[in-house]
Amino acid sequence: MSQLTHINAAGEAHMVDVSAKAETVREARAEAFVTMRSETLAMIVDGKHHKGDVFATARIAGIQAAKRTWELIPLCHPLLLSKVEIPRRAAPGASRVRR
């Protein structure tokens, strides 16, 4: 197995220089299921929630999470994202939303 570049001889973690590294195309996927009462889901899908467009808020939160991933993962360099998609699929029969 190859040696980890971000661990020095003393076993201490440090940030490595990646400036000479070639740009690569990568794709990541994540999903979550939010289960709720069917009445609540219907209200959200119909856009009748008293706090506004719940799906728009969730979409913005997901985009912000992708943009700030490098701040949450130790020793991760800033990520140059070219696209972030946050699809949603409501499943009223199952009383849940898939993100």
N, CA, C and O atoms as CSV, one atom per row, in Angstrom:
chain,resi,resn,atom,element,x,y,z
A,1,MET,N,N,0.847,-1.174,0.000
A,1,MET,CA,C,0.000,0.000,0.000
A,1,MET,C,C,0.894,1.239,0.000
A,1,MET,O,O,1.939,1.240,0.650
A,2,SER,N,N,0.504,2.284,-0.711
A,2,SER,CA,C,1.307,3.504,-0.774
A,2,SER,C,C,1.203,4.288,0.531
A,2,SER,O,O,0.224,4.176,1.268
A,3,GLN,N,N,2.228,5.076,0.793
A,3,GLN,CA,C,2.299,5.866,2.017
A,3,GLN,C,C,1.397,7.092,1.898
A,3,GLN,O,O,1.292,7.693,0.829
A,4,LEU,N,N,0.754,7.452,2.990
A,4,LEU,CA,C,-0.095,8.642,3.008
A,4,LEU,C,C,0.778,9.886,2.945
A,4,LEU,O,O,1.726,10.021,3.719
A,5,THR,N,N,0.466,10.788,2.035
A,5,THR,CA,C,1.297,11.983,1.848
A,5,THR,C,C,1.032,13.059,2.885
A,5,THR,O,O,1.860,13.953,3.059
A,6,HIS,N,N,-0.084,13.001,3.570
A,6,HIS,CA,C,-0.400,14.047,4.540
A,6,HIS,C,C,-0.006,13.688,5.978
A,6,HIS,O,O,-0.360,14.403,6.916
A,7,ILE,N,N,0.719,12.591,6.148
A,7,ILE,CA,C,1.230,12.190,7.465
A,7,ILE,C,C,2.752,12.195,7.392
A,7,ILE,O,O,3.340,11.530,6.538
A,8,ASN,N,N,3.394,12.950,8.296
A,8,ASN,CA,C,4.857,13.018,8.266
A,8,ASN,C,C,5.470,11.844,9.031
A,8,ASN,O,O,4.750,10.987,9.543
A,9,ALA,N,N,6.806,11.810,9.108
A,9,ALA,CA,C,7.521,10.695,9.747
A,9,ALA,C,C,7.149,10.535,11.216
A,9,ALA,O,O,7.215,9.431,11.757
A,10,ALA,N,N,6.759,11.630,11.865
A,10,ALA,CA,C,6.381,11.580,13.275
A,10,ALA,C,C,4.910,11.196,13.457
A,10,ALA,O,O,4.420,11.133,14.585
A,11,GLY,N,N,4.207,10.941,12.352
A,11,GLY,CA,C,2.803,10.565,12.439
A,11,GLY,C,C,1.852,11.740,12.566
A,11,GLY,O,O,0.679,11.566,12.898
A,12,GLU,N,N,2.359,12.942,12.299
A,12,GLU,CA,C,1.540,14.149,12.429
A,12,GLU,C,C,0.919,14.519,11.081
A,12,GLU,O,O,1.566,14.438,10.037
A,13,ALA,N,N,-0.325,14.919,11.129
A,13,ALA,CA,C,-1.027,15.318,9.905
A,13,ALA,C,C,-0.641,16.736,9.512
A,13,ALA,O,O,-0.438,17.598,10.367
A,14,HIS,N,N,-0.540,16.968,8.208
A,14,HIS,CA,C,-0.289,18.311,7.685
A,14,HIS,C,C,-0.905,18.427,6.297
A,14,HIS,O,O,-1.171,17.421,5.639
A,15,MET,N,N,-1.125,19.648,5.862
A,15,MET,CA,C,-1.692,19.903,4.536
A,15,MET,C,C,-0.587,19.734,3.506
A,15,MET,O,O,0.528,20.214,3.711
A,16,VAL,N,N,-0.880,19.064,2.410
A,16,VAL,CA,C,0.116,18.852,1.360
A,16,VAL,C,C,-0.100,19.834,0.218
A,16,VAL,O,O,-1.200,20.355,0.035
A,17,ASP,N,N,0.946,20.079,-0.541
A,17,ASP,CA,C,0.887,20.973,-1.698
A,17,ASP,C,C,0.313,20.199,-2.878
A,17,ASP,O,O,0.890,19.203,-3.313
A,18,VAL,N,N,-0.816,20.656,-3.391
A,18,VAL,CA,C,-1.439,19.987,-4.533
A,18,VAL,C,C,-1.420,20.879,-5.775
A,18,VAL,O,O,-2.128,20.611,-6.746
A,19,SER,N,N,-0.616,21.930,-5.743
A,19,SER,CA,C,-0.615,22.893,-6.851
A,19,SER,C,C,-0.158,22.275,-8.176
A,19,SER,O,O,-0.553,22.751,-9.240
A,20,ALA,N,N,0.656,21.238,-8.131
A,20,ALA,CA,C,1.132,20.612,-9.368
A,20,ALA,C,C,0.214,19.480,-9.833
A,20,ALA,O,O,0.439,18.890,-10.890
A,21,LYS,N,N,-0.794,19.186,-9.063
A,21,LYS,CA,C,-1.694,18.087,-9.392
A,21,LYS,C,C,-2.600,18.476,-10.563
A,21,LYS,O,O,-3.126,19.588,-10.611
A,22,ALA,N,N,-2.771,17.560,-11.490
A,22,ALA,CA,C,-3.632,17.813,-12.655
A,22,ALA,C,C,-5.097,17.868,-12.227
A,22,ALA,O,O,-5.512,17.181,-11.293
A,23,GLU,N,N,-5.861,18.688,-12.917
A,23,GLU,CA,C,-7.288,18.786,-12.646
A,23,GLU,C,C,-7.964,17.486,-13.083
A,23,GLU,O,O,-7.656,16.952,-14.148
A,24,THR,N,N,-8.872,16.987,-12.272
A,24,THR,CA,C,-9.581,15.754,-12.592
A,24,THR,C,C,-11.085,15.987,-12.511
A,24,THR,O,O,-11.555,16.886,-11.814
A,25,VAL,N,N,-11.818,15.171,-13.227
A,25,VAL,CA,C,-13.275,15.228,-13.177
A,25,VAL,C,C,-13.736,14.190,-12.166
A,25,VAL,O,O,-13.355,13.022,-12.238
A,26,ARG,N,N,-14.556,14.629,-11.229
A,26,ARG,CA,C,-15.067,13.724,-10.209
A,26,ARG,C,C,-16.557,13.949,-10.054
A,26,ARG,O,O,-17.076,15.028,-10.342
A,27,GLU,N,N,-17.223,12.925,-9.601
A,27,GLU,CA,C,-18.658,13.028,-9.354
A,27,GLU,C,C,-18.946,12.403,-8.004
A,27,GLU,O,O,-18.409,11.347,-7.671
A,28,ALA,N,N,-19.785,13.049,-7.241
A,28,ALA,CA,C,-20.185,12.517,-5.940
A,28,ALA,C,C,-21.704,12.547,-5.855
A,28,ALA,O,O,-22.356,13.430,-6.413
A,29,ARG,N,N,-22.242,11.588,-5.163
A,29,ARG,CA,C,-23.688,11.530,-4.970
A,29,ARG,C,C,-23.979,11.249,-3.502
A,29,ARG,O,O,-23.256,10.513,-2.830
A,30,ALA,N,N,-25.031,11.841,-3.041
A,30,ALA,CA,C,-25.509,11.584,-1.685
A,30,ALA,C,C,-27.023,11.643,-1.727
A,30,ALA,O,O,-27.604,12.297,-2.594
A,31,GLU,N,N,-27.649,10.970,-0.804
A,31,GLU,CA,C,-29.098,11.071,-0.753
A,31,GLU,C,C,-29.571,10.961,0.678
A,31,GLU,O,O,-28.894,10.411,1.547
A,32,ALA,N,N,-30.743,11.496,0.889
A,32,ALA,CA,C,-31.371,11.451,2.203
A,32,ALA,C,C,-32.861,11.243,2.009
A,32,ALA,O,O,-33.426,11.630,0.986
A,33,PHE,N,N,-33.477,10.644,2.978
A,33,PHE,CA,C,-34.920,10.467,2.970
A,33,PHE,C,C,-35.476,11.170,4.197
A,33,PHE,O,O,-34.994,10.960,5.311
A,34,VAL,N,N,-36.469,11.989,4.000
A,34,VAL,CA,C,-37.135,12.671,5.108
A,34,VAL,C,C,-38.553,12.122,5.169
A,34,VAL,O,O,-39.344,12.303,4.243
A,35,THR,N,N,-38.860,11.456,6.261
A,35,THR,CA,C,-40.177,10.861,6.438
A,35,THR,C,C,-41.015,11.772,7.324
A,35,THR,O,O,-40.524,12.314,8.314
A,36,MET,N,N,-42.283,11.935,6.958
A,36,MET,CA,C,-43.166,12.836,7.708
A,36,MET,C,C,-44.603,12.369,7.555
A,36,MET,O,O,-44.888,11.429,6.813
A,37,ARG,N,N,-45.493,13.027,8.257
A,37,ARG,CA,C,-46.917,12.726,8.113
A,37,ARG,C,C,-47.350,13.059,6.692
A,37,ARG,O,O,-46.844,14.008,6.092
A,38,SER,N,N,-48.270,12.294,6.161
A,38,SER,CA,C,-48.727,12.524,4.789
A,38,SER,C,C,-49.353,13.902,4.625
A,38,SER,O,O,-49.247,14.501,3.555
A,39,GLU,N,N,-50.003,14.416,5.663
A,39,GLU,CA,C,-50.600,15.755,5.599
A,39,GLU,C,C,-49.521,16.823,5.462
A,39,GLU,O,O,-49.683,17.796,4.726
A,40,THR,N,N,-48.425,16.629,6.179
A,40,THR,CA,C,-47.315,17.586,6.111
A,40,THR,C,C,-46.694,17.574,4.726
A,40,THR,O,O,-46.420,18.630,4.157
A,41,LEU,N,N,-46.472,16.392,4.183
A,41,LEU,CA,C,-45.896,16.293,2.845
A,41,LEU,C,C,-46.809,16.940,1.807
A,41,LEU,O,O,-46.331,17.654,0.925
A,42,ALA,N,N,-48.100,16.701,1.901
A,42,ALA,CA,C,-49.046,17.308,0.953
A,42,ALA,C,C,-48.986,18.828,1.039
A,42,ALA,O,O,-49.017,19.507,0.012
A,43,MET,N,N,-48.902,19.365,2.242
A,43,MET,CA,C,-48.820,20.811,2.428
A,43,MET,C,C,-47.543,21.364,1.787
A,43,MET,O,O,-47.576,22.418,1.151
A,44,ILE,N,N,-46.435,20.669,1.950
A,44,ILE,CA,C,-45.162,21.118,1.374
A,44,ILE,C,C,-45.204,21.030,-0.147
A,44,ILE,O,O,-44.816,21.976,-0.832
A,45,VAL,N,N,-45.670,19.909,-0.679
A,45,VAL,CA,C,-45.742,19.715,-2.132
A,45,VAL,C,C,-46.662,20.751,-2.772
A,45,VAL,O,O,-46.384,21.240,-3.867
A,46,ASP,N,N,-47.752,21.085,-2.093
A,46,ASP,CA,C,-48.708,22.072,-2.612
A,46,ASP,C,C,-48.246,23.512,-2.403
A,46,ASP,O,O,-48.921,24.446,-2.836
A,47,GLY,N,N,-47.091,23.701,-1.736
A,47,GLY,CA,C,-46.573,25.047,-1.499
A,47,GLY,C,C,-47.366,25.833,-0.477
A,47,GLY,O,O,-47.422,27.061,-0.547
A,48,LYS,N,N,-47.979,25.146,0.469
A,48,LYS,CA,C,-48.842,25.813,1.445
A,48,LYS,C,C,-48.248,25.856,2.851
A,48,LYS,O,O,-48.963,26.142,3.811
A,49,HIS,N,N,-46.962,25.579,2.985
A,49,HIS,CA,C,-46.339,25.614,4.313
A,49,HIS,C,C,-46.198,27.060,4.771
A,49,HIS,O,O,-45.845,27.931,3.976
A,50,HIS,N,N,-46.470,27.318,6.040
A,50,HIS,CA,C,-46.450,28.699,6.548
A,50,HIS,C,C,-45.061,29.337,6.510
A,50,HIS,O,O,-44.945,30.559,6.602
A,51,LYS,N,N,-44.015,28.535,6.378
A,51,LYS,CA,C,-42.658,29.097,6.303
A,51,LYS,C,C,-42.188,29.298,4.871
A,51,LYS,O,O,-41.037,29.679,4.656
A,52,GLY,N,N,-43.039,29.054,3.891
A,52,GLY,CA,C,-42.668,29.291,2.501
A,52,GLY,C,C,-42.298,28.018,1.763
A,52,GLY,O,O,-42.712,26.922,2.138
A,53,ASP,N,N,-41.514,28.179,0.712
A,53,ASP,CA,C,-41.136,27.074,-0.170
A,53,ASP,C,C,-40.058,26.214,0.488
A,53,ASP,O,O,-38.875,26.551,0.449
A,54,VAL,N,N,-40.471,25.124,1.081
A,54,VAL,CA,C,-39.564,24.236,1.812
A,54,VAL,C,C,-38.535,23.619,0.870
A,54,VAL,O,O,-37.366,23.489,1.233
A,55,PHE,N,N,-38.956,23.237,-0.339
A,55,PHE,CA,C,-38.029,22.626,-1.284
A,55,PHE,C,C,-36.959,23.613,-1.744
A,55,PHE,O,O,-35.804,23.223,-1.913
A,56,ALA,N,N,-37.310,24.868,-1.947
A,56,ALA,CA,C,-36.318,25.879,-2.348
A,56,ALA,C,C,-35.289,26.070,-1.244
A,56,ALA,O,O,-34.093,26.182,-1.513
A,57,THR,N,N,-35.754,26.108,-0.004
A,57,THR,CA,C,-34.838,26.253,1.129
A,57,THR,C,C,-33.901,25.053,1.220
A,57,THR,O,O,-32.703,25.215,1.450
A,58,ALA,N,N,-34.441,23.855,1.042
A,58,ALA,CA,C,-33.617,22.640,1.087
A,58,ALA,C,C,-32.609,22.620,-0.057
A,58,ALA,O,O,-31.468,22.195,0.127
A,59,ARG,N,N,-33.023,23.077,-1.233
A,59,ARG,CA,C,-32.117,23.112,-2.390
A,59,ARG,C,C,-30.943,24.051,-2.115
A,59,ARG,O,O,-29.793,23.702,-2.381
A,60,ILE,N,N,-31.227,25.228,-1.588
A,60,ILE,CA,C,-30.166,26.191,-1.270
A,60,ILE,C,C,-29.237,25.621,-0.200
A,60,ILE,O,O,-28.019,25.772,-0.291
A,61,ALA,N,N,-29.804,24.972,0.808
A,61,ALA,CA,C,-28.982,24.371,1.862
A,61,ALA,C,C,-28.067,23.289,1.293
A,61,ALA,O,O,-26.907,23.189,1.692
A,62,GLY,N,N,-28.575,22.485,0.371
A,62,GLY,CA,C,-27.759,21.441,-0.253
A,62,GLY,C,C,-26.625,22.008,-1.081
A,62,GLY,O,O,-25.509,21.491,-1.049
A,63,ILE,N,N,-26.906,23.071,-1.823
A,63,ILE,CA,C,-25.860,23.719,-2.622
A,63,ILE,C,C,-24.796,24.312,-1.709
A,63,ILE,O,O,-23.602,24.166,-1.969
A,64,GLN,N,N,-25.221,24.979,-0.644
A,64,GLN,CA,C,-24.258,25.544,0.310
A,64,GLN,C,C,-23.418,24.447,0.954
A,64,GLN,O,O,-22.219,24.631,1.166
A,65,ALA,N,N,-24.028,23.316,1.265
A,65,ALA,CA,C,-23.281,22.203,1.861
A,65,ALA,C,C,-22.205,21.699,0.906
A,65,ALA,O,O,-21.082,21.418,1.326
A,66,ALA,N,N,-22.542,21.585,-0.377
A,66,ALA,CA,C,-21.546,21.145,-1.363
A,66,ALA,C,C,-20.405,22.148,-1.459
A,66,ALA,O,O,-19.238,21.762,-1.516
A,67,LYS,N,N,-20.738,23.427,-1.476
A,67,LYS,CA,C,-19.714,24.464,-1.601
A,67,LYS,C,C,-18.792,24.516,-0.386
A,67,LYS,O,O,-17.634,24.917,-0.510
A,68,ARG,N,N,-19.288,24.118,0.784
A,68,ARG,CA,C,-18.497,24.235,2.010
A,68,ARG,C,C,-17.945,22.898,2.498
A,68,ARG,O,O,-17.444,22.807,3.619
A,69,THR,N,N,-18.032,21.877,1.679
A,69,THR,CA,C,-17.530,20.559,2.070
A,69,THR,C,C,-16.073,20.626,2.503
A,69,THR,O,O,-15.694,20.005,3.496
A,70,TRP,N,N,-15.258,21.367,1.777
A,70,TRP,CA,C,-13.828,21.450,2.090
A,70,TRP,C,C,-13.583,22.027,3.484
A,70,TRP,O,O,-12.536,21.767,4.077
A,71,GLU,N,N,-14.529,22.804,4.018
A,71,GLU,CA,C,-14.366,23.351,5.371
A,71,GLU,C,C,-14.678,22.310,6.443
A,71,GLU,O,O,-14.253,22.454,7.589
A,72,LEU,N,N,-15.407,21.278,6.083
A,72,LEU,CA,C,-15.845,20.283,7.052
A,72,LEU,C,C,-14.952,19.049,7.107
A,72,LEU,O,O,-14.925,18.350,8.120
A,73,ILE,N,N,-14.220,18.774,6.030
A,73,ILE,CA,C,-13.350,17.598,5.973
A,73,ILE,C,C,-11.921,18.034,6.283
A,73,ILE,O,O,-11.357,18.847,5.552
A,74,PRO,N,N,-11.327,17.508,7.352
A,74,PRO,CA,C,-9.962,17.907,7.708
A,74,PRO,C,C,-8.975,17.675,6.563
A,74,PRO,O,O,-9.038,16.655,5.877
A,75,LEU,N,N,-8.077,18.618,6.367
A,75,LEU,CA,C,-7.002,18.576,5.375
A,75,LEU,C,C,-7.503,18.570,3.930
A,75,LEU,O,O,-6.750,18.221,3.021
A,76,CYS,N,N,-8.726,18.941,3.712
A,76,CYS,CA,C,-9.273,19.002,2.353
A,76,CYS,C,C,-9.034,20.397,1.784
A,76,CYS,O,O,-9.286,21.396,2.458
A,77,HIS,N,N,-8.556,20.467,0.563
A,77,HIS,CA,C,-8.368,21.749,-0.110
A,77,HIS,C,C,-9.714,22.243,-0.636
A,77,HIS,O,O,-10.633,21.442,-0.808
A,78,PRO,N,N,-9.848,23.544,-0.895
A,78,PRO,CA,C,-11.093,24.048,-1.486
A,78,PRO,C,C,-11.409,23.311,-2.792
A,78,PRO,O,O,-10.517,23.022,-3.590
A,79,LEU,N,N,-12.673,23.021,-2.988
A,79,LEU,CA,C,-13.109,22.287,-4.172
A,79,LEU,C,C,-13.634,23.259,-5.219
A,79,LEU,O,O,-14.450,24.128,-4.912
A,80,LEU,N,N,-13.170,23.115,-6.440
A,80,LEU,CA,C,-13.633,23.956,-7.538
A,80,LEU,C,C,-14.807,23.247,-8.209
A,80,LEU,O,O,-14.629,22.483,-9.157
A,81,LEU,N,N,-15.985,23.509,-7.710
A,81,LEU,CA,C,-17.178,22.849,-8.233
A,81,LEU,C,C,-17.655,23.533,-9.500
A,81,LEU,O,O,-17.652,24.761,-9.592
A,82,SER,N,N,-18.063,22.741,-10.470
A,82,SER,CA,C,-18.602,23.316,-11.702
A,82,SER,C,C,-20.114,23.156,-11.779
A,82,SER,O,O,-20.776,23.852,-12.549
A,83,LYS,N,N,-20.666,22.236,-10.979
A,83,LYS,CA,C,-22.105,22.014,-11.035
A,83,LYS,C,C,-22.565,21.312,-9.762
A,83,LYS,O,O,-21.907,20.393,-9.275
A,84,VAL,N,N,-23.691,21.750,-9.235
A,84,VAL,CA,C,-24.323,21.088,-8.097
A,84,VAL,C,C,-25.808,20.972,-8.423
A,84,VAL,O,O,-26.464,21.975,-8.704
A,85,GLU,N,N,-26.332,19.770,-8.388
A,85,GLU,CA,C,-27.755,19.547,-8.634
A,85,GLU,C,C,-28.391,18.971,-7.377
A,85,GLU,O,O,-27.826,18.089,-6.730
A,86,ILE,N,N,-29.555,19.470,-7.043
A,86,ILE,CA,C,-30.296,18.973,-5.894
A,86,ILE,C,C,-31.691,18.562,-6.380
A,86,ILE,O,O,-32.638,19.341,-6.272
A,87,PRO,N,N,-31.820,17.346,-6.913
A,87,PRO,CA,C,-33.149,16.903,-7.357
A,87,PRO,C,C,-33.997,16.488,-6.157
A,87,PRO,O,O,-33.466,16.202,-5.084
A,88,ARG,N,N,-35.275,16.458,-6.337
A,88,ARG,CA,C,-36.154,15.969,-5.274
A,88,ARG,C,C,-37.241,15.112,-5.897
A,88,ARG,O,O,-37.683,15.337,-7.023
A,89,ARG,N,N,-37.646,14.135,-5.129
A,89,ARG,CA,C,-38.741,13.284,-5.554
A,89,ARG,C,C,-39.649,13.069,-4.355
A,89,ARG,O,O,-39.272,12.410,-3.386
A,90,ALA,N,N,-40.830,13.622,-4.430
A,90,ALA,CA,C,-41.793,13.412,-3.352
A,90,ALA,C,C,-42.494,12.086,-3.591
A,90,ALA,O,O,-42.876,11.766,-4.716
A,91,ALA,N,N,-42.655,11.329,-2.536
A,91,ALA,CA,C,-43.361,10.049,-2.604
A,91,ALA,C,C,-44.541,10.114,-1.640
A,91,ALA,O,O,-44.465,9.580,-0.533
A,92,PRO,N,N,-45.642,10.770,-2.054
A,92,PRO,CA,C,-46.777,10.962,-1.147
A,92,PRO,C,C,-47.309,9.669,-0.541
A,92,PRO,O,O,-47.698,9.657,0.626
A,93,GLY,N,N,-47.335,8.581,-1.309
A,93,GLY,CA,C,-47.822,7.317,-0.767
A,93,GLY,C,C,-46.965,6.799,0.373
A,93,GLY,O,O,-47.463,6.117,1.269
A,94,ALA,N,N,-45.678,7.119,0.344
A,94,ALA,CA,C,-44.751,6.677,1.392
A,94,ALA,C,C,-44.539,7.759,2.440
A,94,ALA,O,O,-43.826,7.539,3.420
A,95,SER,N,N,-45.149,8.924,2.247
A,95,SER,CA,C,-45.013,10.062,3.168
A,95,SER,C,C,-43.557,10.440,3.380
A,95,SER,O,O,-43.113,10.642,4.510
A,96,ARG,N,N,-42.813,10.535,2.274
A,96,ARG,CA,C,-41.416,10.928,2.398
A,96,ARG,C,C,-40.944,11.657,1.149
A,96,ARG,O,O,-41.561,11.595,0.086
A,97,VAL,N,N,-39.834,12.342,1.320
A,97,VAL,CA,C,-39.193,13.063,0.227
A,97,VAL,C,C,-37.798,12.505,0.075
A,97,VAL,O,O,-37.094,12.301,1.064
A,98,ARG,N,N,-37.395,12.257,-1.153
A,98,ARG,CA,C,-36.042,11.766,-1.431
A,98,ARG,C,C,-35.251,12.911,-2.014
A,98,ARG,O,O,-35.690,13.540,-2.977
A,99,ARG,N,N,-34.100,13.192,-1.453
A,99,ARG,CA,C,-33.212,14.265,-1.914
A,99,ARG,C,C,-31.940,13.642,-2.353
A,99,ARG,O,O,-31.026,14.344,-2.786
